[in-house]
Amino acid sequence: MNTSTLCRSLTAIPLLLLLPAFGCGDDGGSNIYDSSNQTGMTVGNEVGEDEADDGATEEDDDDDDADDGMTKLDTLGEDEGQASADDGSLGNGCQKVDFLFVIDNSGSMFEEQDNLAGSFPSFINSISATLDEAQDYHVMVIDTDAWVHGDCEILCGFPIPVPGLCEGYECGVTQPEECEDVLGAGVTHPKGAQASNVDCNFANGLRFMTDAEPNLPATFQCAARVGTGSSQSPEKPMEAMVAALSSNGPVNECNQGFLRDDAILVVTFITDEDDDADDGSAGTVDGWRAALIAAKGGDASSIVVLGLFGDGDQPNPICGTFGDNSGAETSPRLRQFIDSWGDQGFFGSICADDYDEFFQDAVDIIDTTCDEFTPPE
């Protein structure tokens, strides 16, 4: 929910004095990825690539996989009652997954970004443990604005810093970094109000993370705190999503290498307002869907779409009245978009206390999509 940048920054100050410092959730279990020091503000802990790759399965380990309780459908033999991949009933299975996170960075999204960051460690560990043949990941975060910094620049002149609002922000930087002013470009250095305000230092030097990241959970938590300083009104997460996967223009150059033909694509968007055509949002539900399918070479079966948004139109909603601290706008267009994917679409309430259950349920959908995927030749 957006007001003008100046008004939002100044009126938010009294409330932000009460906000706790940024923190990260604990996944509560054993981790394939190290998460012992996840603050979201410092990244790159030296855990080593070997530790990050402990969950990887080599081809010569296939016999062991059948006995570890995590057997994939595509590894079952015909003598176990499953049809072979060659008869068309199952795919060959995926070995790569591209994760795109579209995060609303408007003024009311601080707690939601914190919840997302806290839920990611258990999600990526469950993915790595469940998709035993798929251990090659690309993970990219985008926000719903091109470049945000003005709100913090306004406060740079204040004699007393405002705790938690623009902590770590470098005043006087009035020119965007390369790709920073391109809608849909991967976020590497979140800036502005309530952002992490640090360079997340992706190990590969690109605009997305990979499974080789020394501390993937902590690095994601840094990138996912995109802040609340967006001047974009209304929120247009779908426009940002379509732009991020475009095959031409400056955004394609920025995100070069992220999207792979031989990987399944998992898009997760999180926003507390609908992507509303009446407010000037570009595109339609059919158009958004067509853009995703085109990005994947026409293969709709290789796509999973997950959404966290307002559930006020559902029985027993979690969200309160829109505008209060626990509210979110009902989002009929976003729900229609999710529904258009059938079993490959899944939504949850953005107002939930945490998103752990949502992501754990999503793992099953991703696993099934991976099992049934046949990479293009």
Backbone torsions as a table, in degrees:
resi	resn	phi	psi	omega
1	MET	NA	119.3	-171.0
2	ASN	-108.6	140.7	163.3
3	THR	-117.0	-172.1	175.6
4	SER	-66.6	155.2	-176.0
5	THR	-60.3	-45.5	-177.8
6	LEU	-64.0	-49.6	-178.1
7	CYS	-61.8	-40.9	-178.6
8	ARG	-63.9	-41.6	-177.2
9	SER	-65.8	-45.3	-175.3
10	LEU	-73.6	-41.1	-178.4
11	THR	-73.3	-20.6	-178.7
12	ALA	-79.9	-14.7	-172.1
13	ILE	-58.4	-50.1	-178.5
14	PRO	-59.2	-39.9	-178.8
15	LEU	-69.5	-37.8	-175.3
16	LEU	-70.1	-19.5	175.8
17	LEU	-64.5	-21.2	-178.6
18	LEU	-93.7	-8.1	-175.0
19	LEU	-73.4	140.5	175.4
20	PRO	-70.9	163.8	176.2
21	ALA	-68.0	156.6	178.6
22	PHE	-55.9	137.8	176.4
23	GLY	-142.0	169.0	-178.7
24	CYS	-127.0	142.6	-179.5
25	GLY	-73.4	154.7	175.1
26	ASP	-97.9	135.4	-176.7
27	ASP	-80.0	-6.1	169.9
28	GLY	74.6	8.5	-177.6
29	GLY	-151.8	-177.7	178.4
30	SER	-69.7	142.2	-174.3
31	ASN	-114.9	137.7	168.3
32	ILE	-74.3	-40.2	175.6
33	TYR	-95.5	138.5	179.2
34	ASP	-65.2	130.6	176.9
35	SER	-135.9	30.8	-174.4
36	SER	-74.1	-17.8	-177.0
37	ASN	-138.6	57.5	-175.9
38	GLN	-95.2	102.7	176.1
39	THR	-108.0	-15.6	-176.2
40	GLY	79.0	-10.9	-178.6
41	MET	-110.1	-20.7	174.0
42	THR	-127.3	135.8	-174.8
43	VAL	-133.5	175.0	174.3
44	GLY	82.6	30.0	176.8
45	ASN	-61.7	141.9	-174.1
46	GLU	-81.8	85.9	175.3
47	VAL	-103.5	-14.8	175.6
48	GLY	87.9	146.6	-178.4
49	GLU	-68.7	-30.0	-178.6
50	ASP	-62.7	-38.4	179.9
51	GLU	-68.4	-38.0	179.9
52	ALA	-66.6	-22.7	-176.0
53	ASP	-101.2	10.5	-176.8
54	ASP	-59.2	-29.0	-177.2
55	GLY	-83.5	-1.3	-176.1
56	ALA	-72.2	146.6	-178.8
57	THR	-116.6	120.4	177.5
58	GLU	-83.7	159.6	-177.5
59	GLU	-60.3	-33.4	-176.9
60	ASP	-78.8	3.8	176.5
61	ASP	-100.9	7.3	-174.1
62	ASP	-57.2	-37.9	-178.4
63	ASP	-64.3	-35.8	178.9
64	ASP	-68.6	-35.0	-177.1
65	ASP	-58.2	-34.2	-175.9
66	ALA	-67.0	-17.9	-176.2
67	ASP	-108.5	0.4	-172.5
68	ASP	-95.1	8.4	177.0
69	GLY	80.7	3.3	-178.2
70	MET	-126.8	36.6	-177.5
71	THR	-64.0	132.2	178.6
72	LYS	-84.8	151.6	178.4
73	LEU	-58.8	-36.4	-175.3
74	ASP	-79.3	-1.0	176.0
75	THR	-105.3	-1.5	178.5
76	LEU	-76.0	139.6	178.4
77	GLY	-83.0	166.0	179.6
78	GLU	-64.8	-27.0	-179.4
79	ASP	-75.4	-4.8	175.8
80	GLU	-99.6	13.6	174.6
81	GLY	90.1	7.7	179.7
82	GLN	-108.8	144.3	175.6
83	ALA	-74.1	151.2	179.3
84	SER	-74.5	161.5	179.6
85	ALA	-64.6	-23.8	-174.5
86	ASP	-72.8	-17.1	-175.9
87	ASP	-90.1	3.6	173.7
88	GLY	89.4	-7.7	-178.3
89	SER	-80.0	-23.2	175.6
90	LEU	-133.8	153.6	175.7
91	GLY	-84.0	-177.5	178.3
92	ASN	-78.7	-14.9	-178.6
93	GLY	92.9	145.7	-179.6
94	CYS	-89.5	153.8	172.0
95	GLN	-121.2	-1.5	-178.7
96	LYS	-138.2	145.2	177.2
97	VAL	-135.8	130.4	174.1
98	ASP	-104.9	118.4	-179.2
99	PHE	-104.9	121.6	175.3
100	LEU	-113.5	122.6	177.5
101	PHE	-110.0	120.6	179.4
102	VAL	-106.0	111.0	-169.8
103	ILE	-116.8	119.4	175.0
104	ASP	-61.1	125.8	179.1
105	ASN	-113.9	35.7	176.9
106	SER	-82.3	176.0	-168.2
107	GLY	-66.3	-13.4	-176.1
108	SER	-107.8	19.0	-169.2
109	MET	-109.7	14.0	-176.7
110	PHE	-62.0	-53.3	-176.9
111	GLU	-64.6	-36.7	-178.5
112	GLU	-67.1	-40.2	176.0
113	GLN	-64.5	-37.6	177.9
114	ASP	-65.0	-41.0	177.5
115	ASN	-63.3	-42.7	179.3
116	LEU	-61.9	-45.5	179.3
117	ALA	-61.8	-39.5	-179.3
118	GLY	-70.2	-26.7	-177.4
119	SER	-89.1	-14.6	-174.5
120	PHE	-65.1	-41.8	-176.4
121	PRO	-56.9	-46.9	-179.8
122	SER	-67.9	-32.3	179.0
123	PHE	-64.9	-51.3	-176.1
124	ILE	-69.2	-30.3	175.2
125	ASN	-68.8	-39.5	176.6
126	SER	-65.4	-39.7	176.6
127	ILE	-59.8	-48.3	-177.2
128	SER	-65.2	-35.2	-179.4
129	ALA	-77.3	-31.3	-174.9
130	THR	-88.1	-44.1	179.7
131	LEU	-87.7	71.7	-170.7
132	ASP	-65.4	-23.5	177.2
133	GLU	-90.4	-14.0	-176.1
134	ALA	-112.7	98.4	-178.1
135	GLN	-122.0	14.1	-177.1
136	ASP	-111.5	106.3	-172.9
137	TYR	-119.6	142.6	162.3
138	HIS	-114.1	135.9	-178.0
139	VAL	-132.8	117.3	-179.9
140	MET	-125.6	139.5	176.7
141	VAL	-111.6	132.1	170.1
142	ILE	-127.9	157.9	173.7
143	ASP	-111.0	-170.0	-174.1
144	THR	-109.2	22.0	178.1
145	ASP	-139.7	162.0	-178.5
146	ALA	-81.9	-51.2	-177.5
147	TRP	-153.3	127.8	-176.9
148	VAL	-125.5	125.6	172.6
149	HIS	-159.1	-20.2	-170.0
150	GLY	-58.6	-35.5	-177.9
151	ASP	-62.2	-40.1	179.8
152	CYS	-76.1	-31.8	177.1
153	GLU	-61.5	-36.0	178.1
154	ILE	-61.6	-41.1	-176.6
155	LEU	-81.6	-9.2	179.4
156	CYS	-61.2	-25.9	-179.5
157	GLY	-83.1	-5.0	-179.6
158	PHE	-72.0	137.8	-178.8
159	PRO	-68.8	-26.0	-178.7
160	ILE	-118.5	122.6	178.7
161	PRO	-61.0	146.7	177.7
162	VAL	-93.3	114.2	-176.2
163	PRO	-57.7	131.0	173.1
164	GLY	81.4	-10.9	-174.8
165	LEU	-86.9	-58.2	-179.3
166	CYS	-125.3	31.7	-179.5
167	GLU	-58.2	127.1	179.5
168	GLY	88.4	-9.0	-178.6
169	TYR	-69.7	136.1	179.8
170	GLU	-91.6	108.3	-177.2
171	CYS	-70.4	150.4	175.4
172	GLY	88.1	-1.0	178.0
173	VAL	-89.5	99.3	-173.1
174	THR	-108.2	5.3	176.7
175	GLN	-117.9	135.4	-179.0
176	PRO	-71.3	150.0	171.4
177	GLU	-71.6	171.8	179.1
178	GLU	-57.0	129.2	178.7
179	CYS	73.6	-6.5	-175.1
180	GLU	-68.6	-23.2	-179.1
181	ASP	-103.1	23.3	-179.5
182	VAL	-110.6	118.5	178.5
183	LEU	-61.8	127.7	179.1
184	GLY	94.7	-7.3	178.1
185	ALA	-74.3	143.2	-179.8
186	GLY	-59.1	138.8	-179.6
187	VAL	-85.4	128.3	176.6
188	THR	-120.8	-23.5	-177.5
189	HIS	-140.2	81.4	-179.4
190	PRO	-59.9	137.3	-178.9
191	LYS	-135.7	151.3	175.0
192	GLY	113.8	-170.3	-176.0
193	ALA	-59.7	127.9	174.8
194	GLN	60.3	17.8	172.7
195	ALA	-86.0	167.9	177.2
196	SER	-65.5	-29.4	175.4
197	ASN	55.8	36.0	172.3
198	VAL	-138.9	155.6	172.5
199	ASP	-74.2	120.6	-175.0
200	CYS	-76.3	-7.8	169.9
201	ASN	53.2	59.1	175.9
202	PHE	-58.5	134.9	-173.0
203	ALA	-62.1	-31.5	-176.1
204	ASN	-87.5	-4.9	179.7
205	GLY	74.0	7.7	179.9
206	LEU	-100.6	-170.8	-176.9
207	ARG	-99.1	19.0	174.9
208	PHE	-145.3	159.5	178.7
209	MET	-95.5	162.9	174.7
210	THR	-131.8	174.7	177.7
211	ASP	-66.0	-14.2	178.4
212	ALA	-83.7	-1.5	177.8
213	GLU	-58.8	129.3	-177.8
214	PRO	-54.5	-36.8	175.8
215	ASN	-139.5	81.6	-174.8
216	LEU	-59.6	-45.5	179.6
217	PRO	-58.1	-46.9	-178.3
218	ALA	-66.9	-37.7	179.4
219	THR	-67.4	-40.7	175.9
220	PHE	-61.9	-42.9	-178.7
221	GLN	-61.1	-35.1	175.0
222	CYS	-63.8	-48.7	-176.4
223	ALA	-69.9	-34.6	-174.7
224	ALA	-71.5	-19.3	177.3
225	ARG	-85.6	73.9	-174.6
226	VAL	-78.4	-6.9	175.6
227	GLY	91.0	-178.6	-173.0
228	THR	-128.5	27.4	-174.8
229	GLY	-101.4	17.5	-176.0
230	SER	-61.4	138.3	173.5
231	SER	-99.2	2.7	-178.6
232	GLN	-76.3	121.9	177.4
233	SER	-140.3	123.9	-1.5
234	PRO	-78.9	174.7	175.9
235	GLU	-63.5	138.6	-178.5
236	LYS	-132.0	64.2	-178.2
237	PRO	-62.9	-32.4	-178.3
238	MET	-71.5	-35.7	176.7
239	GLU	-64.3	-40.8	177.4
240	ALA	-64.7	-41.3	179.1
241	MET	-60.7	-48.3	-179.5
242	VAL	-62.2	-41.9	179.9
243	ALA	-62.4	-41.3	-176.4
244	ALA	-60.6	-30.1	-175.7
245	LEU	-103.1	10.3	-179.5
246	SER	-65.2	145.2	-178.4
247	SER	-96.2	6.9	179.0
248	ASN	-146.9	169.2	179.0
249	GLY	83.2	-177.5	-175.0
250	PRO	-64.1	-31.6	-178.3
251	VAL	-67.3	-31.9	177.5
252	ASN	-65.6	-38.7	177.2
253	GLU	-67.1	-38.6	179.9
254	CYS	-65.2	-43.7	-173.6
255	ASN	-96.4	17.6	-175.8
256	GLN	-51.8	127.5	176.8
257	GLY	97.1	-12.8	-177.2
258	PHE	-69.4	-54.3	-173.4
259	LEU	-85.7	126.8	-176.7
260	ARG	-120.2	138.0	-179.8
261	ASP	-62.9	-33.7	-174.5
262	ASP	-96.1	22.8	176.4
263	ALA	-122.4	153.3	168.3
264	ILE	-82.1	153.6	-178.4
265	LEU	-110.8	126.5	176.7
266	VAL	-117.4	112.1	179.3
267	VAL	-102.5	127.2	175.1
268	THR	-122.0	122.7	176.5
269	PHE	-118.8	145.7	-178.1
270	ILE	-136.8	120.8	-177.4
271	THR	-157.4	150.0	179.7
272	ASP	-102.3	10.0	174.3
273	GLU	-135.0	154.7	177.6
274	ASP	-71.6	154.0	171.5
275	ASP	-86.8	90.8	-162.1
276	ASP	-101.3	121.3	179.1
277	ALA	-65.2	-32.3	-179.1
278	ASP	-65.1	-23.1	178.8
279	ASP	-96.7	9.2	175.2
280	GLY	100.1	11.2	178.8
281	SER	-71.7	138.6	-179.5
282	ALA	-82.9	145.5	172.8
283	GLY	95.2	170.9	179.1
284	THR	-131.1	168.5	177.4
285	VAL	-58.0	-46.5	179.4
286	ASP	-63.7	-37.8	179.8
287	GLY	-67.4	-41.1	177.9
288	TRP	-62.4	-43.6	-179.7
289	ARG	-63.6	-44.8	-179.5
290	ALA	-62.5	-36.5	-179.8
291	ALA	-65.3	-41.0	178.3
292	LEU	-64.9	-44.4	-179.1
293	ILE	-64.2	-41.1	177.8
294	ALA	-62.6	-38.6	179.4
295	ALA	-63.0	-27.9	179.1
296	LYS	-100.1	26.8	174.1
297	GLY	66.1	26.8	178.0
298	GLY	89.2	2.0	-176.1
299	ASP	-98.1	91.5	179.5
300	ALA	-67.0	-24.2	-177.2
301	SER	-72.2	-9.6	-178.5
302	SER	-96.7	13.3	-173.0
303	ILE	-122.3	135.3	169.8
304	VAL	-120.4	133.9	179.4
305	VAL	-122.3	122.7	-179.5
306	LEU	-117.5	139.0	-179.2
307	GLY	-135.9	136.7	171.6
308	LEU	-117.1	113.1	-177.5
309	PHE	-155.7	-176.0	-175.2
310	GLY	-63.2	139.4	-178.1
311	ASP	-115.6	24.4	-176.9
312	GLY	-63.5	-16.0	179.5
313	ASP	-95.5	8.7	-179.0
314	GLN	-107.5	156.5	174.4
315	PRO	-60.9	139.7	178.5
316	ASN	51.0	58.2	-177.6
317	PRO	-68.2	152.3	175.2
318	ILE	-85.8	-35.6	-177.8
319	CYS	-69.1	141.5	174.2
320	GLY	-88.5	-156.6	180.0
321	THR	-68.5	134.4	-178.2
322	PHE	-61.6	131.8	-179.1
323	GLY	110.8	-22.2	174.8
324	ASP	-87.7	-178.2	-172.9
325	ASN	-69.4	-16.3	-178.0
326	SER	-117.4	16.2	-172.6
327	GLY	-100.2	163.4	173.7
328	ALA	-156.4	149.0	-178.4
329	GLU	-70.8	138.7	171.9
330	THR	-60.9	138.6	-169.3
331	SER	-127.4	75.3	-176.3
332	PRO	-64.0	-35.9	-179.3
333	ARG	-70.5	-39.9	178.5
334	LEU	-67.0	-37.8	177.4
335	ARG	-66.5	-39.8	177.5
336	GLN	-62.2	-39.1	178.1
337	PHE	-63.2	-45.6	177.5
338	ILE	-60.6	-46.5	-177.9
339	ASP	-61.7	-28.6	-177.5
340	SER	-66.0	-14.4	-179.4
341	TRP	-94.7	0.9	177.9
342	GLY	59.8	-130.6	-178.2
343	ASP	-69.6	-10.6	178.9
344	GLN	-95.4	8.0	175.5
345	GLY	-120.1	143.8	-175.9
346	PHE	-153.4	135.7	-179.6
347	PHE	-126.5	158.4	175.3
348	GLY	-142.1	170.1	-178.7
349	SER	-83.0	127.9	177.0
350	ILE	-68.1	-16.9	-177.1
351	CYS	-89.5	2.1	177.7
352	ALA	-61.6	151.2	-179.5
353	ASP	-61.4	-35.0	172.5
354	ASP	-150.1	170.6	-174.7
355	TYR	-110.8	16.4	-178.2
356	ASP	-59.3	-49.9	-178.0
357	GLU	-63.6	-40.5	178.4
358	PHE	-57.2	-49.0	-177.1
359	PHE	-71.9	-33.0	177.2
360	GLN	-65.8	-39.0	175.5
361	ASP	-65.0	-35.9	-178.7
362	ALA	-66.8	-28.2	-179.3
363	VAL	-57.6	-40.2	-179.7
364	ASP	-62.8	-40.8	179.2
365	ILE	-65.4	-43.2	179.0
366	ILE	-63.9	-41.4	179.8
367	ASP	-61.4	-45.8	179.3
368	THR	-62.8	-44.6	178.6
369	THR	-61.5	-39.8	177.9
370	CYS	-63.5	-45.3	179.9
371	ASP	-57.3	-39.0	-172.1
372	GLU	-91.2	1.7	-176.4
373	PHE	-83.5	136.0	171.3
374	THR	-118.5	111.5	179.8
375	PRO	-59.8	146.9	178.1
376	PRO	-67.7	148.0	-179.8
377	GLU	-80.0	NA	NA
